[in-house]
Amino acid sequence: MTSGKYQYLTQGTCSRLIEIEIEEGRIKNIDFTGGCHGNLQGIAALVKGMRPEDVAGRLRGIRCGSKSTSCPDQLAKALEEIIGNR
């Protein structure tokens, strides 16, 4: 996986955009626009330094209440899209 900065427009969540920076196959930084700021800062801090495929595997399918998705699930989808772009 190459390094780079990516943007993902979320669907079905309070957050509207996820900006992801990957360096040497590891997550360097994640910023969410909108959503529950404290929780999303926590997620971003926890996944920093991890491989995108590991994060996607852990977060995929998490739901928020009665919604069919969540901010963590949207992050998983974003990372899977980036991984697919190798």
VENSULSUL-V22947 format. One record per pair of residues at least 12 apart in sequence whose ideal C-beta (glycine too) atoms are under 6 Angstrom apart, sorted by the first residue. I is the first residue (numbers start at 0). J is the second residue. D is the distance in whole Angstrom. If there is no record, write none. Layout:
I J D
I J D
This chain:
0 24 5
0 85 5
2 21 6
2 22 5
4 20 5
5 19 5
5 81 5
6 18 5
7 77 4
9 73 4
11 66 6
11 68 5
12 70 5
12 73 5
13 33 5
13 34 4
14 31 5
14 33 4
14 34 3
14 70 5
15 32 5
15 33 4
16 32 4
17 31 6
17 74 6
17 77 5
18 30 4
25 48 6
26 46 5
26 47 6
26 49 6
29 43 4
34 70 5
39 70 6
51 78 4
51 82 6
52 82 6
54 78 6
55 75 4
55 78 4
55 79 5
58 71 4
58 74 6
58 75 4
59 75 4
